[in-house]
């Protein structure tokens, strides 16, 4: 994961030119039982026919 963060900081430094010291990255991985889908069913109880991995990244600049 550290390489991912370093690459993101590097890319934001290149374009649009943000100083890495001014960037905060927060990674959230919400559990599927905290999601409601298909008319109110818990997402961890639904067979989607494929794996569901949810990832949110927030940037504070």
N, CA, C and O atoms as a GROMACS GRO file, in nm:
protein
  244
    1UNK      N    1   0.083  -0.120   0.000
    1UNK     CA    2   0.000   0.000   0.000
    1UNK      C    3   0.087   0.126   0.000
    1UNK      O    4   0.048   0.228  -0.056
    2UNK      N    5   0.203   0.119   0.061
    2UNK     CA    6   0.290   0.236   0.068
    2UNK      C    7   0.329   0.284  -0.072
    2UNK      O    8   0.336   0.404  -0.097
    3UNK      N    9   0.355   0.190  -0.163
    3UNK     CA   10   0.391   0.227  -0.300
    3UNK      C   11   0.276   0.300  -0.369
    3UNK      O   12   0.299   0.395  -0.444
    4UNK      N   13   0.154   0.257  -0.343
    4UNK     CA   14   0.036   0.324  -0.400
    4UNK      C   15   0.032   0.469  -0.355
    4UNK      O   16   0.014   0.559  -0.437
    5UNK      N   17   0.047   0.493  -0.225
    5UNK     CA   18   0.044   0.629  -0.172
    5UNK      C   19   0.156   0.714  -0.231
    5UNK      O   20   0.134   0.829  -0.270
    6UNK      N   21   0.276   0.658  -0.237
    6UNK     CA   22   0.389   0.732  -0.292
    6UNK      C   23   0.364   0.770  -0.438
    6UNK      O   24   0.396   0.881  -0.479
    7UNK      N   25   0.308   0.677  -0.515
    7UNK     CA   26   0.278   0.706  -0.655
    7UNK      C   27   0.170   0.814  -0.668
    7UNK      O   28   0.179   0.900  -0.757
    8UNK      N   29   0.072   0.811  -0.582
    8UNK     CA   30  -0.034   0.912  -0.586
    8UNK      C   31   0.023   1.050  -0.554
    8UNK      O   32  -0.009   1.149  -0.621
    9UNK      N   33   0.107   1.057  -0.451
    9UNK     CA   34   0.170   1.184  -0.413
    9UNK      C   35   0.258   1.235  -0.528
    9UNK      O   36   0.256   1.353  -0.562
   10UNK      N   37   0.334   1.144  -0.586
   10UNK     CA   38   0.421   1.181  -0.697
   10UNK      C   39   0.338   1.236  -0.814
   10UNK      O   40   0.370   1.340  -0.870
   11UNK      N   41   0.231   1.164  -0.851
   11UNK     CA   42   0.148   1.206  -0.964
   11UNK      C   43   0.080   1.341  -0.938
   11UNK      O   44   0.071   1.424  -1.028
   12UNK      N   45   0.034   1.362  -0.817
   12UNK     CA   46  -0.028   1.491  -0.784
   12UNK      C   47   0.077   1.602  -0.782
   12UNK      O   48   0.044   1.718  -0.806
   13UNK      N   49   0.201   1.568  -0.753
   13UNK     CA   50   0.308   1.667  -0.759
   13UNK      C   51   0.342   1.705  -0.902
   13UNK      O   52   0.372   1.821  -0.932
   14UNK      N   53   0.336   1.606  -0.992
   14UNK     CA   54   0.365   1.631  -1.132
   14UNK      C   55   0.253   1.713  -1.198
   14UNK      O   56   0.280   1.810  -1.268
   15UNK      N   57   0.132   1.673  -1.175
   15UNK     CA   58   0.017   1.740  -1.236
   15UNK      C   59  -0.103   1.723  -1.144
   15UNK      O   60  -0.155   1.612  -1.135
   16UNK      N   61  -0.147   1.822  -1.077
   16UNK     CA   62  -0.141   1.965  -1.104
   16UNK      C   63  -0.033   2.042  -1.030
   16UNK      O   64  -0.038   2.164  -1.026
   17UNK      N   65   0.066   1.974  -0.972
   17UNK     CA   66   0.176   2.046  -0.909
   17UNK      C   67   0.157   2.075  -0.761
   17UNK      O   68   0.200   2.179  -0.711
   18UNK      N   69   0.093   1.982  -0.690
   18UNK     CA   70   0.066   2.001  -0.548
   18UNK      C   71   0.184   1.947  -0.466
   18UNK      O   72   0.231   1.836  -0.490
   19UNK      N   73   0.229   2.025  -0.370
   19UNK     CA   74   0.336   1.982  -0.280
   19UNK      C   75   0.287   1.865  -0.196
   19UNK      O   76   0.182   1.873  -0.132
   20UNK      N   77   0.362   1.756  -0.196
   20UNK     CA   78   0.325   1.637  -0.121
   20UNK      C   79   0.304   1.660   0.028
   20UNK      O   80   0.229   1.586   0.092
   21UNK      N   81   0.368   1.761   0.084
   21UNK     CA   82   0.351   1.793   0.225
   21UNK      C   83   0.212   1.849   0.254
   21UNK      O   84   0.171   1.858   0.370
   22UNK      N   85   0.139   1.886   0.151
   22UNK     CA   86   0.005   1.944   0.168
   22UNK      C   87  -0.106   1.846   0.134
   22UNK      O   88  -0.222   1.887   0.121
   23UNK      N   89  -0.074   1.718   0.119
   23UNK     CA   90  -0.173   1.618   0.080
   23UNK      C   91  -0.194   1.519   0.195
   23UNK      O   92  -0.098   1.469   0.253
   24UNK      N   93  -0.320   1.491   0.226
   24UNK     CA   94  -0.356   1.387   0.321
   24UNK      C   95  -0.442   1.285   0.247
   24UNK      O   96  -0.538   1.322   0.180
   25UNK      N   97  -0.409   1.158   0.259
   25UNK     CA   98  -0.486   1.051   0.195
   25UNK      C   99  -0.546   0.965   0.304
   25UNK      O  100  -0.476   0.920   0.395
   26UNK      N  101  -0.677   0.942   0.294
   26UNK     CA  102  -0.746   0.856   0.391
   26UNK      C  103  -0.811   0.742   0.313
   26UNK      O  104  -0.886   0.766   0.219
   27UNK      N  105  -0.782   0.622   0.351
   27UNK     CA  106  -0.835   0.503   0.286
   27UNK      C  107  -0.944   0.442   0.372
   27UNK      O  108  -0.922   0.414   0.490
   28UNK      N  109  -1.061   0.423   0.314
   28UNK     CA  110  -1.174   0.361   0.385
   28UNK      C  111  -1.218   0.237   0.309
   28UNK      O  112  -1.237   0.242   0.187
   29UNK      N  113  -1.234   0.128   0.379
   29UNK     CA  114  -1.282   0.005   0.318
   29UNK      C  115  -1.409  -0.039   0.392
   29UNK      O  116  -1.402  -0.120   0.485
   30UNK      N  117  -1.525   0.014   0.352
   30UNK     CA  118  -1.649  -0.020   0.421
   30UNK      C  119  -1.687  -0.167   0.400
   30UNK      O  120  -1.675  -0.220   0.289
   31UNK      N  121  -1.732  -0.229   0.504
   31UNK     CA  122  -1.775  -0.369   0.498
   31UNK      C  123  -1.909  -0.378   0.424
   31UNK      O  124  -1.993  -0.288   0.435
   32UNK      N  125  -1.929  -0.487   0.350
   32UNK     CA  126  -2.051  -0.501   0.270
   32UNK      C  127  -2.178  -0.505   0.354
   32UNK      O  128  -2.285  -0.469   0.304
   33UNK      N  129  -2.169  -0.546   0.481
   33UNK     CA  130  -2.292  -0.548   0.562
   33UNK      C  131  -2.337  -0.407   0.599
   33UNK      O  132  -2.443  -0.389   0.659
   34UNK      N  133  -2.257  -0.306   0.564
   34UNK     CA  134  -2.295  -0.166   0.585
   34UNK      C  135  -2.357  -0.103   0.461
   34UNK      O  136  -2.384   0.017   0.459
   35UNK      N  137  -2.380  -0.183   0.359
   35UNK     CA  138  -2.438  -0.135   0.234
   35UNK      C  139  -2.575  -0.198   0.213
   35UNK      O  140  -2.596  -0.314   0.246
   36UNK      N  141  -2.667  -0.121   0.158
   36UNK     CA  142  -2.800  -0.171   0.124
   36UNK      C  143  -2.816  -0.168  -0.028
   36UNK      O  144  -2.790  -0.066  -0.092
   37UNK      N  145  -2.858  -0.280  -0.085
   37UNK     CA  146  -2.876  -0.291  -0.230
   37UNK      C  147  -3.004  -0.368  -0.261
   37UNK      O  148  -3.060  -0.434  -0.174
   38UNK      N  149  -3.048  -0.358  -0.385
   38UNK     CA  150  -3.160  -0.438  -0.435
   38UNK      C  151  -3.280  -0.437  -0.343
   38UNK      O  152  -3.328  -0.542  -0.300
   39UNK      N  153  -3.328  -0.318  -0.312
   39UNK     CA  154  -3.451  -0.305  -0.233
   39UNK      C  155  -3.432  -0.320  -0.084
   39UNK      O  156  -3.527  -0.357  -0.015
   40UNK      N  157  -3.314  -0.293  -0.032
   40UNK     CA  158  -3.292  -0.296   0.112
   40UNK      C  159  -3.219  -0.418   0.165
   40UNK      O  160  -3.204  -0.432   0.286
   41UNK      N  161  -3.173  -0.506   0.076
   41UNK     CA  162  -3.097  -0.623   0.121
   41UNK      C  163  -2.955  -0.580   0.158
   41UNK      O  164  -2.898  -0.489   0.097
   42UNK      N  165  -2.900  -0.648   0.258
   42UNK     CA  166  -2.761  -0.623   0.293
   42UNK      C  167  -2.672  -0.679   0.181
   42UNK      O  168  -2.693  -0.791   0.135
   43UNK      N  169  -2.574  -0.601   0.139
   43UNK     CA  170  -2.491  -0.640   0.025
   43UNK      C  171  -2.415  -0.770   0.050
   43UNK      O  172  -2.387  -0.843  -0.045
   44UNK      N  173  -2.382  -0.800   0.174
   44UNK     CA  174  -2.310  -0.924   0.202
   44UNK      C  175  -2.401  -1.047   0.194
   44UNK      O  176  -2.353  -1.159   0.205
   45UNK      N  177  -2.532  -1.026   0.176
   45UNK     CA  178  -2.627  -1.137   0.164
   45UNK      C  179  -2.678  -1.154   0.022
   45UNK      O  180  -2.769  -1.234  -0.003
   46UNK      N  181  -2.622  -1.080  -0.072
   46UNK     CA  182  -2.665  -1.084  -0.212
   46UNK      C  183  -2.557  -1.152  -0.295
   46UNK      O  184  -2.439  -1.120  -0.283
   47UNK      N  185  -2.598  -1.245  -0.382
   47UNK     CA  186  -2.506  -1.308  -0.474
   47UNK      C  187  -2.504  -1.226  -0.602
   47UNK      O  188  -2.597  -1.233  -0.682
   48UNK      N  189  -2.400  -1.148  -0.622
   48UNK     CA  190  -2.388  -1.064  -0.740
   48UNK      C  191  -2.335  -1.141  -0.860
   48UNK      O  192  -2.341  -1.093  -0.973
   49UNK      N  193  -2.282  -1.260  -0.836
   49UNK     CA  194  -2.222  -1.338  -0.942
   49UNK      C  195  -2.076  -1.301  -0.968
   49UNK      O  196  -2.013  -1.352  -1.060
   50UNK      N  197  -2.023  -1.212  -0.885
   50UNK     CA  198  -1.884  -1.170  -0.895
   50UNK      C  199  -1.844  -1.112  -0.760
   50UNK      O  200  -1.929  -1.078  -0.678
   51UNK      N  201  -1.714  -1.102  -0.737
   51UNK     CA  202  -1.663  -1.045  -0.611
   51UNK      C  203  -1.684  -0.895  -0.608
   51UNK      O  204  -1.663  -0.827  -0.709
   52UNK      N  205  -1.724  -0.844  -0.493
   52UNK     CA  206  -1.742  -0.700  -0.475
   52UNK      C  207  -1.642  -0.653  -0.371
   52UNK      O  208  -1.646  -0.696  -0.256
   53UNK      N  209  -1.554  -0.566  -0.412
   53UNK     CA  210  -1.457  -0.505  -0.322
   53UNK      C  211  -1.473  -0.355  -0.334
   53UNK      O  212  -1.452  -0.298  -0.441
   54UNK      N  213  -1.510  -0.290  -0.225
   54UNK     CA  214  -1.537  -0.147  -0.226
   54UNK      C  215  -1.423  -0.074  -0.157
   54UNK      O  216  -1.380  -0.111  -0.048
   55UNK      N  217  -1.375   0.029  -0.222
   55UNK     CA  218  -1.266   0.108  -0.169
   55UNK      C  219  -1.292   0.254  -0.197
   55UNK      O  220  -1.322   0.292  -0.310
   56UNK      N  221  -1.282   0.335  -0.095
   56UNK     CA  222  -1.297   0.479  -0.109
   56UNK      C  223  -1.166   0.544  -0.073
   56UNK      O  224  -1.101   0.505   0.024
   57UNK      N  225  -1.128   0.641  -0.149
   57UNK     CA  226  -1.011   0.721  -0.114
   57UNK      C  227  -1.054   0.866  -0.109
   57UNK      O  228  -1.117   0.917  -0.201
   58UNK      N  229  -1.019   0.931  -0.003
   58UNK     CA  230  -1.045   1.072   0.013
   58UNK      C  231  -0.912   1.145   0.014
   58UNK      O  232  -0.816   1.102   0.077
   59UNK      N  233  -0.909   1.254  -0.056
   59UNK     CA  234  -0.790   1.338  -0.057
   59UNK      C  235  -0.824   1.470   0.010
   59UNK      O  236  -0.930   1.528  -0.016
   60UNK      N  237  -0.737   1.515   0.092
   60UNK     CA  238  -0.749   1.648   0.151
   60UNK      C  239  -0.625   1.725   0.112
   60UNK      O  240  -0.513   1.688   0.147
   61UNK      N  241  -0.647   1.832   0.038
   61UNK     CA  242  -0.534   1.911  -0.011
   61UNK      C  243  -0.543   2.051   0.045
   61UNK      O  244  -0.457   2.135   0.016
   0.00000   0.00000   0.00000
